[in-house]
C-alpha cells in the first residue's frame, strides 16, 4: 500500500504521522512545494496551479490515495485535483473540525491563516456547523511560515499573539491550518488560564488519515465524530479532539489513548514502509526543519528512497 500526501510545506507531517501510526507498513510519498510556498497569499488560480504540479509529481509514484494535507489547497484546488486524478486515484481533502468542536456547545475559536479567517469559505462552515455557538475567528499571521521554518522564536511570538486574541471563556479551539497541529502543545500551553480547565484543541490529521485508508478499503476501527466535508465530496471524515499531553514546547500528535480520541506524544512504532520525499517535484530527503518535530523524526526513522 502506498499513500501520498501533498502540501505547500511541512504541514503534511501531522497527517503523514497519523498514516504511519495507523498503517506502519504503508509506503509514503510526501510531495511539497518549497519553490512556491507559501500558498496562503496566492490567488485561488495560483494555488490551483501549484497544487496540480505537486499532485502530479506525487501521482507519478502511483500511490493508492492522495491526501491534500492543506486547508488552502482543499478550498481552492480540490475540485480540479479530483477532476484530473479520480477515479483512478482517490483524493482526500482536509476540512477544519468545526462540526465536532461545536458539538461541545462552545464557545469556541478558530485559529486560521489571515487569508482563511473571515473568508466566505470559513463563514459557510460556521453557518452550517456552528450556527448557535459563539465563534471567534482568530487570524494567525506568520504562524504557518514559522512552523515551516522551525523558527522557535517566531512560533512563540505568533502563538502568543493569537492567544491574546482568543477570548478567555473559549473552551475549544479548531486548528484551521495543518501546520498548527505540529505545535499543538505550545498552543494549548499559551491558552492555559489559571483556575480553568485546559482548552480542547480540534485537528484533522488522524481523521483524514483514517478517511484515506477507508477510501482504499484499508479502513481502521475507532470511534469519532462524523464530519461532513460536503462541498468537496460525499464522504464522511472522522475528526477527533486534539488534547496534547507532551512536554511543554514539544511537537505532539498521534492517538495514544485518552478520552474522545485525545492525543498524546507521538509514538515511534516499528515500520516496514518506505518514504519518498518530493520537493517541488525533485526527489530528496526530509528538509531539516521537519526534524524539529516528533512527526518528522518518526518518518525519518524509516528507509527513505532517493
C-alpha positions, -999 to 999 in steps of 0.1 A, spaced: 0 0 0 12 35 -8 -3 68 4 8 102 -10 4 134 9 7 170 -5 11 204 10 30 236 3 54 228 31 58 205 61 22 209 73 17 174 58 38 159 86 8 156 110 -13 136 86 17 116 74 25 107 110 -11 96 115 -10 74 84 22 59 97 7 51 131 -25 36 116 -7 16 90 30 12 98 38 -8 67 24 17 42 48 34 18 45 72 20 51 98 -7 54 133 7 51 160 -21 56 196 -11 64 229 -28 93 248 -13 98 267 -46 62 281 -45 54 284 -8 37 300 10 4 293 -8 -18 313 15 -11 348 -1 -16 334 -36 -47 338 -57 -70 308 -60 -58 303 -96 -22 303 -85 -29 279 -56 -46 255 -80 -17 256 -105 8 249 -78 -13 222 -63 -16 205 -96 22 204 -101 27 189 -66 -1 164 -71 11 153 -105 46 147 -90 31 125 -63 8 107 -88 39 97 -109 48 74 -80 15 55 -84 0 59 -49 -32 42 -39 -46 75 -25 -36 112 -23 -42 133 8 -44 170 3 -30 179 37 -36 216 33 -67 236 40 -59 263 14 -54 238 -13 -85 219 -3 -106 251 -6 -92 263 -39 -79 232 -57 -97 201 -46 -124 200 -74 -97 205 -100 -75 178 -85 -103 153 -83 -114 161 -119 -79 153 -131 -69 123 -109 -101 105 -99 -114 78 -102 -80 62 -107 -65 80 -77 -88 88 -47 -81 124 -35 -90 132 1 -92 169 13 -88 185 47 -116 205 63 -114 223 97 -130 203 125 -157 229 132 -186 205 135 -172 183 163 -159 213 181 -193 230 180 -209 198 193 -193 205 227 -215 236 230 -189 263 227 -178 290 230 -150 281 205 -123 298 185 -109 290 151 -73 297 145 -65 300 108 -43 319 84 -53 355 77 -65 345 42 -89 320 56 -101 340 86 -132 359 77 -134 342 43 -167 331 28 -154 296 30 -149 297 68 -181 316 73 -200 289 54 -186 262 77 -196 282 107 -231 288 94 -236 252 85 -220 235 116 -220 261 144 -250 283 139 -259 285 176 -224 285 191 -203 316 199 -174 315 175 -144 338 175 -122 338 143 -86 343 152 -61 352 125 -26 338 130 -2 358 107 32 342 103 24 311 123 24 286 94 56 301 80 73 300 114 63 263 118 76 255 83 110 271 92 110 256 127 117 291 139 113 287 177 111 324 185 88 332 156 65 304 166 63 317 202 55 352 190 28 341 166 12 317 191 13 344 219 -3 370 195 -31 346 186 -37 335 222 -41 372 231 -69 374 206 -87 343 219 -114 351 245 -108 338 280 -141 318 281 -133 298 249 -132 261 258 -124 247 224 -101 258 196 -102 245 160 -68 243 144 -77 255 109 -43 250 93 -24 217 91 8 233 103 -7 243 136 -11 207 147 27 204 148 28 229 177 -4 219 194 12 217 228 26 252 226 -9 264 216 -25 247 245 0 260 269 -4 295 257 -42 292 261 -40 279 297 -58 301 322 -54 298 360 -84 281 376 -99 269 342 -98 235 325 -74 232 296 -88 242 262 -96 213 239 -79 215 205 -95 201 174 -75 190 144 -80 168 113 -48 148 108 -60 115 123 -94 118 107 -80 125 72 -56 96 75 -84 72 85 -105 85 57 -78 78 31 -74 43 44 -111 38 43 -113 50 7 -89 23 -4 -105 -4 16 -80 -5 44 -101 13 70 -92 12 107 -115 9 136 -121 36 162 -148 59 173 -151 95 163 -175 123 153 -189 122 118 -177 152 98 -194 163 67 -169 177 42 -198 185 18 -189 210 -8 -160 188 -17 -174 153 -19 -200 130 -3 -175 113 21 -177 114 59 -145 121 78 -139 112 115 -125 141 134 -112 137 170 -101 162 196 -65 171 200 -55 174 236 -17 170 237 0 158 268 36 160 257 63 182 273 59 220 271 71 233 238 73 199 222 56 189 190 30 163 197 3 143 179 -9 108 175 -36 89 193 -22 73 223 -53 69 244 -74 92 265 -110 104 262 -126 113 229 -96 104 208 -73 126 229 -38 129 215 -6 123 233 31 123 224 39 108 190 50 72 195 77 55 173 62 22 162 84 -1 141 77 4 104 83 -15 73 71 12 50 94 33 28 94 71 24 98 91 -8 102 129 -4 95 152 -33 104 189 -31 87 208 -59 89 175 -79 126 167 -71 133 136 -51 151 145 -19 151 138 18 131 154 46 141 190 49 160 199 81 131 218 97 109 187 96 132 170 120 124 196 147 90 179 151 83 145 165 62 136 134 92 144 112 116 123 133 92 94 133 91 95 95 129 99 92 134 67 111 122 47 80 141 39 49 140 69 26 141 65 -11 165 87 -31 
